[in-house]
Amino acid sequence: MGSTGAGKTTLARAVSGRLGIPFHEMDALAITGPGWQENPRLIDDVSRLSEGPAWVIDSFGHPSVRDLLWERADTVVWLDHPRTVVMRRVLRRSAARTLLRRRVFGGNVETFGSWFDAEHPVWWAWSQYATRRSDIAARCEAPRPTPLKVVHLRTPRATRTWLTRLTEPSAGPPTEAPPKPTPRA
């Protein structure tokens, strides 16, 4: 979880690869056609994939499946990076997509004109940063029938450190490696 541009997809792919757990990209599930056409089967698709014993998804942000995923998750990794980090990343990503005409979800491309749309990732990241943070914090603290492990990462350095300590599971949810013993002289 985290703001647009926080690095959710990059981290989710890395966690998936390290743990051998299937990865699913929310934007690719939600946007399936040209003109940013939404997937009419999104709820069914996400319901099916989240019934599995283990899965990694890079965002619970889509409103139609948000509650479903929060209920089924046993671990949430919250990338709570400062706005400056998020904005630098989303600006760099959107500029590259626009200039290089990189195709994204459903074969769509970000265009120069789309930068003036309030839903463009850059404007969305800026305008929704505080709201997104508050929503994630409230959800992480809300009581649930089953416990939720929250890994709250506040900086890119903390994220890299956590990822390097992540171990392969013997069975069940991801675990963090125990701290390495300090060598004694």
Secondary structure, DSSP 8 states (H G I E B T S, - for coil): -BSTTSSHHHHHHHHHHHHT--EE-HHHHHEEETTTEE-TTHHHHHHHHTTSS--EES---STTTHHHHHHH-SEEEEE---HHHHHHHHHHHHHHHHHHT---GGG----TGGGGSTTSHHHHHHHHHHHHHHHHHHHHHS--SS--EEEEE-SHHHHHHHHHHEE--SSSS-EE---------
